[in-house]
Amino acid sequence: MPWFKRNKQNFSTIRSPKSKLAIPGGLVHKCSKCFSVNYIKDYETNYRVCPRCNYHERLDAWERIAMLTDKDSFQECDSDLRSGDPLKFEDRKKYPERLEEYQKKTGMNEAVVTGCATVEGHPLSLAVMEANFIMGSMGSVVGEKVTRSMEKGIEKNIPVVTVCVSGGARMMEGILSLMQMAKTSILVAEMDAKGIPYITILTHPTTAGVMASFASLGDVIIAEPGCMVGFAGPRVIEQTIRQVLPKGFQTAEFVEKHGFIDCVVHRRELKTTLARFLRYFHDVDAAAS
């Protein structure tokens, strides 16, 4: 005879719904920083900037070009240039395989798009870097295309603008990547000697070899809010100098406060600001002539 006897109980079961509520995709966007949810239409209208915390999401090179230049004015140059494999580099993948992977992913041959365009009617030579291509790293082709963009500005006597986003030099090309820093810097010096205006726009992140060379040499240096600007990462710097860095170190606002860049501009005002500088340089050139 059992010590305990459980009375039988009849439990009612809940039937699973026959159909689930279908919510169409593409209606909302969740901010990567504050995680607030906003209508995708409002988010796109605000140039992919969170309306609550002002976080600037990343744009690809072609979106940058469409945002900054006059409609249908951009004419691409040197789109056929591709990187080789001079060092026969291999880590988890062979370098040519990695290049092919990113070429398929982005639809681009390299981490920069160059060409000529107009901004509110003002002509310029433009180079726009692509973060989605090996984090905008600067190899031989990136350095060559940026250099040719500067040479185009000298040839046509028009301002040169670079939109920078990069993790630095491309390790797969070793010393050949580092040589691009010297090459682009020489062209910046030549533009300065010939009076060609040079404007750089820094986006998140602009670091290492690119920041140490042509990104920091502009006559005017503009940055988007909150973007990281610097040579090495804050952890590496703290370990090197053995000091705690100030709060907000390497943000665009901190760097502007200490005089390294000229202005921090919201993305929706970037084209207008760029046109204002181009107009100023044009008026100065006209007055000088």
C-alpha positions in Angstrom: 0.0 0.0 0.0 1.5 3.4 -1.0 2.2 6.0 1.7 0.9 8.8 -0.5 -1.8 8.7 -3.0 -2.1 11.5 -5.5 -5.6 12.3 -6.7 -5.9 12.4 -10.4 -6.3 15.9 -11.8 -7.4 16.9 -15.2 -5.4 19.8 -16.6 -6.7 21.8 -19.6 -4.2 22.4 -22.3 -3.7 25.5 -24.3 -3.8 25.0 -28.0 -1.0 26.5 -30.1 -2.2 29.3 -32.4 -2.8 28.2 -35.9 -1.2 31.2 -37.4 1.5 33.6 -36.0 1.3 37.4 -36.3 3.5 38.3 -39.3 5.5 41.5 -38.8 7.0 42.8 -42.0 10.7 43.5 -42.0 12.4 46.8 -42.7 10.0 48.9 -40.6 12.3 49.7 -37.6 16.0 50.1 -36.8 17.7 49.5 -33.4 20.5 51.9 -32.6 23.9 50.1 -32.1 24.8 52.4 -29.2 21.6 53.3 -27.2 19.5 50.3 -28.5 16.5 52.6 -29.1 14.1 51.5 -31.8 13.2 54.0 -34.5 11.2 53.9 -37.7 13.5 53.1 -40.5 12.1 55.9 -42.5 13.0 58.5 -39.9 16.4 56.9 -39.5 17.2 57.0 -43.2 15.8 60.6 -43.5 18.3 61.5 -40.7 21.2 60.1 -42.8 21.5 57.0 -40.6 22.0 59.0 -37.4 20.1 57.9 -34.3 17.6 60.7 -33.5 17.9 60.0 -29.8 21.6 59.6 -29.0 23.1 61.2 -32.2 25.1 58.1 -32.9 26.4 58.1 -36.5 26.1 54.6 -38.1 28.6 53.7 -40.7 28.0 54.5 -44.4 29.6 52.7 -47.3 31.7 54.6 -49.9 28.9 54.9 -52.5 26.4 56.2 -49.9 29.0 58.8 -48.9 29.4 59.8 -52.5 25.7 60.1 -53.0 25.3 62.2 -49.8 28.2 64.6 -50.5 28.1 65.2 -54.3 25.7 66.7 -56.7 23.4 64.2 -58.4 25.0 62.3 -61.3 28.1 64.4 -61.1 30.5 61.7 -59.9 32.8 60.2 -62.5 34.9 57.3 -61.2 38.6 56.9 -62.0 41.0 54.0 -61.8 38.3 51.5 -60.9 40.3 48.7 -62.6 43.3 48.7 -60.2 43.6 45.6 -58.1 46.0 44.5 -55.4 48.6 41.8 -56.1 50.3 39.5 -53.6 53.9 40.6 -53.6 54.8 38.9 -50.2 52.8 35.7 -50.9 51.2 36.4 -47.5 49.1 33.8 -45.7 47.5 33.8 -42.3 44.2 31.9 -41.9 43.7 32.5 -45.6 45.9 33.3 -48.5 45.9 37.0 -49.3 44.4 36.6 -52.8 41.5 34.6 -51.3 40.9 37.2 -48.8 40.8 39.9 -51.5 38.4 37.9 -53.6 36.2 37.4 -50.5 35.9 41.2 -49.9 35.6 42.0 -53.6 32.5 39.8 -53.7 31.2 41.2 -50.3 31.5 44.9 -51.3 31.3 44.8 -55.1 34.5 46.9 -55.1 38.0 46.1 -56.2 39.7 47.9 -53.4 39.1 49.9 -50.2 38.8 53.3 -51.8 36.7 54.9 -54.6 38.2 57.9 -56.4 36.9 60.2 -59.1 35.8 63.7 -59.9 32.5 65.4 -59.0 30.9 68.7 -58.0 29.5 69.8 -54.7 26.9 72.6 -55.1 28.5 73.3 -58.5 32.1 73.4 -57.2 34.4 70.8 -58.9 36.7 68.6 -56.9 38.8 65.4 -56.9 37.4 63.0 -54.5 38.7 59.9 -52.7 36.3 58.0 -50.4 37.5 55.0 -48.3 35.4 51.9 -47.7 35.4 50.4 -44.2 33.8 47.1 -45.3 36.9 46.2 -47.4 39.4 44.9 -44.9 38.5 47.8 -42.5 39.7 50.4 -45.0 43.3 49.3 -44.6 45.8 51.0 -46.8 47.7 48.8 -49.2 49.6 49.6 -52.4 46.4 50.1 -54.5 44.7 52.3 -51.9 47.8 54.5 -51.7 48.2 54.6 -55.5 44.5 55.6 -56.0 44.7 58.3 -53.3 47.9 59.6 -54.9 46.3 59.7 -58.4 43.3 61.6 -56.9 45.7 64.2 -55.6 47.6 64.3 -59.0 44.2 64.8 -60.7 43.6 67.8 -58.4 47.0 69.3 -59.3 46.4 68.6 -63.1 42.9 70.2 -63.1 43.7 72.9 -60.5 40.7 71.8 -58.4 40.4 71.1 -54.6 41.0 67.6 -53.4 38.8 66.0 -50.7 39.4 62.6 -49.0 36.8 60.9 -46.8 38.8 58.7 -44.4 37.8 55.6 -42.5 40.6 53.1 -41.8 42.2 50.7 -39.3 45.6 51.6 -40.7 48.2 50.0 -42.9 47.5 46.6 -44.5 49.7 44.0 -42.8 49.4 41.6 -45.7 51.6 44.0 -47.8 54.2 44.8 -45.1 56.7 47.5 -45.9 55.0 48.2 -49.2 51.9 49.3 -47.3 53.9 51.6 -45.1 55.6 53.2 -48.1 52.2 54.6 -49.2 52.3 57.0 -46.2 55.4 58.6 -47.6 54.0 58.7 -51.1 50.7 60.4 -50.2 52.4 62.8 -47.9 54.7 63.9 -50.7 51.7 64.6 -52.9 50.1 66.7 -50.1 53.3 68.8 -49.9 53.2 69.2 -53.7 49.5 70.4 -53.5 50.5 72.8 -50.8 53.3 74.2 -53.0 50.9 74.7 -55.9 48.1 76.2 -53.8 45.7 73.3 -54.3 43.2 73.2 -51.4 43.1 69.9 -49.6 40.2 68.9 -47.3 39.9 65.7 -45.2 36.7 64.4 -43.6 37.3 61.9 -40.8 34.7 59.3 -40.0 34.6 56.4 -37.5 37.3 55.2 -37.1 40.3 57.0 -38.7 43.4 55.6 -37.1 47.0 54.4 -37.5 48.9 54.8 -40.8 46.1 56.7 -42.6 45.7 59.1 -39.7 49.4 59.5 -39.4 49.7 60.5 -43.1 47.2 62.1 -45.5 44.2 62.1 -43.1 45.9 64.6 -40.8 47.5 66.8 -43.4 44.4 68.7 -44.7 44.2 72.5 -45.0 40.8 71.9 -43.3 40.1 68.8 -41.2 36.4 68.0 -40.6 35.2 65.1 -38.4 31.8 63.5 -37.8 30.5 63.5 -34.1 31.8 60.8 -31.9 34.2 59.2 -34.4 37.5 57.8 -33.1 40.5 59.7 -34.3 44.1 58.7 -33.4 47.2 56.6 -34.2 47.1 53.7 -31.7 44.2 52.4 -29.6 43.7 53.8 -26.1 44.6 50.4 -24.5 47.9 50.3 -26.3 48.6 54.0 -25.3 47.8 53.4 -21.7 50.1 50.3 -21.5 52.9 52.3 -23.2 52.8 55.5 -21.2 51.5 53.8 -18.0 48.9 56.5 -17.4 45.1 56.6 -17.4 43.8 58.5 -20.3 41.1 61.2 -20.0 37.5 60.4 -20.5 36.5 60.6 -24.2 40.1 60.5 -25.3 40.4 60.2 -29.1 36.8 61.2 -29.8 36.4 63.9 -32.4 35.1 66.3 -29.8 38.1 65.8 -27.6 40.5 66.2 -30.5 38.8 69.3 -31.7 39.0 70.8 -28.2 42.8 70.3 -28.2 43.2 71.9 -31.6 44.0 68.9 -33.8 41.0 69.2 -36.1 39.1 72.2 -37.3 35.4 71.3 -36.8 33.0 68.5 -35.9 30.0 68.5 -38.2 26.7 66.6 -38.1 26.3 64.4 -41.1 23.2 66.3 -42.3 25.2 69.5 -42.5 28.3 67.9 -44.0 27.6 68.7 -47.7 26.7 72.3 -46.9 29.8 72.8 -44.8 32.0 71.3 -47.5 30.5 73.5 -50.1 31.1 76.5 -47.9 34.8 75.7 -47.7 35.0 75.1 -51.4 33.4 78.4 -52.1 35.8 80.2 -49.7 38.8 78.7 -51.5 37.4 79.6 -54.9 36.8 83.2 -53.8 40.3 83.4 -52.4 41.8 82.0 -55.7 39.7 84.4 -57.7 40.8 87.4 -55.6 44.5 86.3 -55.9 44.3 86.1 -59.7 
